[in-house]
Amino acid sequence: MRRNSTLICAPIMAESVDQMLIQMKRAKELGADIAEVRVDFLKNFSPRNDLETLIKQGPLPTLITYRPKWEGGQYDGDENKRQKALQLAMELGADFIDIELKVAQEFYNFIQGKKPEKVKIIVSSHNYECTPSIEDIGDLAVRIQATGADIVKIATTALDITDNARMFHIIANLQVPVIGLVMGERGLMSRVLAAKYGAFLTFGSIEAGVVSAPGQPTIKDLLELYNFRQIGADTKVYGVIGNPVGHSKSPLLYNAAFKHVGFNGIYLPLLVDSVANFISTYSSPDFAGYSFTIPHKEDGLKCCNEVDPIAKEIGAISCMIRRPVDGKLKGYNVDYLGAIKAIEEALALGASNGAPCICFAVGR
């Protein structure tokens, strides 16, 4: 049973049609819903033959993307030929095609309304420098809608983890199907929480590191680590706040535990630069609690409405919980328990071996 309608789309990037078909089969085995066929990666691309093979023989619904270099892709040729290939893809039965906002009106004029009913046109905009303001992203979405797009796609770049909040706002409030993603490591939460906010799809790579955009998780991680199909509008968000944070094993442990007990929550790695900015931005009751790791344990304490006496004495927190009744944030420190236990075990082992007793002082 899935709790959301957000699709997982696997980017297919290879130099030959045969390799692409192999990748598409693998994407289906992993659990992808759609294959984004990046024909700009093909060597010696023959539009009619190659598109017919990929669309007719591919095991998944197809999104045909022929991305030009000026929008971050590989194609560096004649624009008219590129648009002809996209028109041909529609005629051959592609489920979706992607056209960039910069040339969308030109493309609609080019096809003169000859669009098969089955195909949906995604009009996309990619910002590889930053994530604009809510107002600017909203204006961009309106411009994309005005072209006649069936689906709006906006991809921006995260300079700070709080940038994701602006994309969540757009996805949740736009009254048309939206693909809204924030690229980069600080944008990972936009790709996972796309399901919570109702995005049309998110992208998942077939294997780690082979991505069509920075920060893309794998299909396996989406489905197995983050329990993507079980994320819903009411899912509670937890995570580990740190910088760096990619090495943390906490998401593996917590998400497995949530799944085991049937708890409606998701636990994310949160690459945070400013704890205060993060806490003030994600103030919704759905953002329910965090673990803290280096270097944010002391800054986390400063953001609490209430601090457990032991944590206050230590001067740092290891976790923060948002109280459901009033939304207040309370900080705790349980790190000391592990430290004391390790010392006690070392002392016990030393005593049993007849070693001299060594005293430790634990402070801040």
Long-range contacts (C-beta under 8 A, 24 or more apart in sequence): 2-229, 2-230, 3-195, 3-229, 3-230, 3-231, 3-232, 3-235, 4-195, 4-196, 4-198, 4-228, 4-229, 4-231, 4-232, 4-233, 5-198, 6-194, 6-195, 6-198, 6-199, 6-200, 6-201, 6-202, 6-228, 7-33, 7-34, 7-200, 7-201, 7-202, 8-32, 8-33, 8-34, 8-201, 8-202, 8-203, 8-204, 8-219, 8-222, 8-223, 8-228, 9-33, 9-34, 9-35, 9-36, 9-63, 9-201, 9-202, 9-203, 9-204, 10-34, 10-35, 10-36, 10-60, 10-203, 10-204, 10-205, 10-206, 10-219, 11-36, 11-38, 11-203, 11-205, 11-206, 11-211, 11-212, 11-216, 12-36, 12-37, 12-38, 13-38, 13-41, 13-210, 13-212, 14-41, 14-42, 15-41, 15-42, 15-43, 16-42, 16-43, 17-42, 17-50, 17-53, 17-54, 20-54, 20-58, 21-53, 21-54, 21-57, 21-58, 23-206, 24-54, 24-58, 24-59, 24-60, 25-59, 26-206, 27-60, 27-206, 27-219, 28-59, 28-60, 30-204, 30-206, 30-219, 30-220, 30-223, 31-219, 31-223, 32-60, 32-204, 32-219, 33-60, 33-61, 33-201, 34-60, 34-61, 34-62, 34-63, 34-95, 34-96, 34-201, 35-60, 35-61, 35-62, 35-63, 36-63, 36-65, 36-98, 36-203, 36-212, 37-62, 37-63, 37-64, 37-65, 38-65, 38-66, 38-67, 38-73, 38-74, 38-212, 39-64, 39-65, 39-66, 39-85, 40-65, 40-66, 40-67, 40-68, 40-73, 40-74, 40-75, 41-74, 45-85, 47-84, 47-85, 47-88, 48-88, 51-85, 51-88, 51-89, 51-92, 51-94, 52-92, 55-89, 55-92, 55-93, 55-94, 56-92, 56-93, 61-95, 61-96, 62-94, 62-95, 62-96, 63-94, 63-95, 63-96, 63-97, 63-98, 63-122, 64-89, 64-94, 64-96, 64-97, 64-98, 65-97, 65-98, 66-98, 67-98, 67-100, 68-100, 70-102, 71-100, 71-102, 71-124, 71-126, 72-126, 72-128, 72-213, 79-103, 83-107, 83-110, 87-111, 87-114, 90-115, 90-116, 90-119, 91-116, 93-118, 94-119, 95-119, 95-120, 96-120, 96-121, 96-122, 96-151, 97-121, 97-122, 98-122, 98-123, 98-124, 98-153, 99-123, 99-124, 100-124, 100-125, 100-126, 101-125, 101-140, 101-143, 101-144, 101-147, 104-144, 104-147, 104-149, 105-147, 108-147, 108-148, 120-150, 120-151, 121-148, 121-149, 121-150, 121-151, 122-149, 122-150, 122-151, 122-152, 122-153, 122-179, 123-147, 123-149, 123-151, 123-152, 123-153, 124-153, 124-154, 124-155, 124-179, 125-153, 125-154, 125-155, 126-155, 126-156, 127-154, 127-155, 127-156, 127-157, 128-157, 128-183, 129-157, 130-156, 130-157, 130-159, 130-163, 131-156, 131-157, 131-158, 131-159, 131-163, 131-166, 131-167, 131-182, 132-156, 132-166, 133-166, 134-166, 134-169, 134-170, 137-166, 137-167, 137-170, 138-170, 141-170, 141-174, 141-178, 145-176, 149-176, 150-177, 151-176, 151-177, 151-178, 151-179, 151-200, 152-176, 152-177, 152-178, 152-179, 153-178, 153-179, 153-180, 154-178, 154-179, 154-180, 154-181, 155-179, 155-180, 155-181, 155-182, 155-183, 155-213, 156-181, 156-182, 156-183, 156-187, 157-182, 157-183, 157-184, 157-187, 157-214, 158-182, 158-183, 158-184, 158-185, 158-186, 158-187, 158-190, 158-215, 159-186, 160-186, 160-273, 160-274, 160-277, 161-186, 161-187, 161-189, 161-270, 161-271, 161-272, 161-273, 161-278, 162-277, 162-278, 162-281, 162-282, 163-187, 164-189, 164-190, 164-193, 165-281, 165-282, 168-193, 168-197, 171-197, 171-198, 171-199, 172-197, 172-198, 181-213, 182-215, 183-213, 183-214, 183-215, 184-214, 184-215, 185-214, 185-215, 185-246, 185-271, 186-215, 186-271, 187-214, 187-215, 188-215, 188-217, 188-268, 188-269, 188-271, 189-239, 189-268, 189-270, 191-215, 191-216, 191-217, 191-222, 192-217, 192-222, 192-226, 192-228, 192-231, 192-266, 192-268, 193-231, 193-237, 193-266, 193-268, 195-228, 195-229, 195-231, 195-232, 196-231, 196-232, 196-233, 196-235, 196-237, 196-266, 196-286, 197-233, 198-233, 202-228, 225-251, 225-252, 225-255, 226-251, 226-255, 226-266, 226-268, 227-255, 227-258, 227-259, 227-266, 230-259, 230-264, 231-266, 232-264, 234-264, 234-286, 235-264, 235-265, 235-266, 235-286, 236-264, 236-265, 236-266, 236-286, 236-287, 236-288, 237-265, 237-266, 237-268, 237-282, 237-286, 237-287, 237-288, 238-265, 238-266, 238-267, 238-268, 238-288, 238-289, 238-290, 238-291, 239-267, 239-268, 239-269, 239-270, 239-290, 239-291, 240-267, 240-268, 240-269, 240-270, 240-290, 240-291, 240-292, 240-293, 241-270, 241-272, 241-275, 241-278, 241-290, 241-291, 241-292, 241-293, 241-296, 241-300, 242-269, 242-270, 242-271, 242-272, 242-292, 242-293, 242-294, 242-295, 242-296, 243-271, 243-272, 243-273, 243-294, 243-295, 243-296, 244-271, 245-269, 245-270, 245-271, 245-272, 245-293, 246-271, 248-293, 250-291, 272-296, 274-299, 275-299, 275-300, 275-302, 275-303, 276-302, 276-303, 279-303, 279-329, 283-327, 285-322, 285-324, 285-327, 287-322, 288-321, 288-322, 288-324, 289-319, 289-320, 289-321, 289-322, 290-319, 290-320, 291-318, 291-319, 292-316, 292-317, 292-318, 292-319, 292-320, 297-333, 300-331, 301-331, 303-329, 304-329, 304-330, 304-331, 305-329, 305-330, 306-330, 306-331, 307-331, 308-332, 308-333, 310-336, 314-364, 315-364, 316-364, 336-362
